Amino acid sequence: MPSLTKLVARLKMLHVPDSWDKSKVYVVYAKQRSPFASLEYMEPIIAVMANERNCYALQEMYPDAEVSWEARRVQDAGDSAMTEAEILYLTHTTLLPYDMDANGNPIYGVMESPIPEALYCSRETAEREAPDRYLHVVRVGQVNLLGVGEILE
């Protein structure tokens, strides 16, 4: 028999329209044991999804991770619908390094506890609106348990 949580999740999938706000995406996190010695747990952004139905699918796909998500508006999307494979730019005020490269430089690709500030369609707009922020480029629909996308310098 399915758990109450799974039943509620399925009911939400049936009753929540994905198109009520075209400029909305879902930033998906997964709290999990870390493969890195310096971290016991990590909670990277594992995906950005165009609809909540895909978030529930990820939750079922990765039962060993604590998958959660938040709805975010893409700032410069206008009336455009967010689609799979679209490139978006997340801005972050703080990034924590998880490891060092061979030269002793910090590696920021996987974030221990990311807190994206905003999302943009255009890199130029993201750089103009958040010049003091870290830029994180992601592709809508791409999934990676170790952290999706790439941190730009």
ABEGO torsion letter per residue (X at the ends): XBBAAAAAAAAAAAABBAAABAABBBBBBBBBBBABAABABBBBBABBBABAAAAAAAAAABAABBBBBBBBBBAAAEABBBBBGBBBBBBBABBBBABBBAAGBBBAABBABBBBABBBABAAAAAAABAABBBBBBBBGBBBAAEBEBBBX
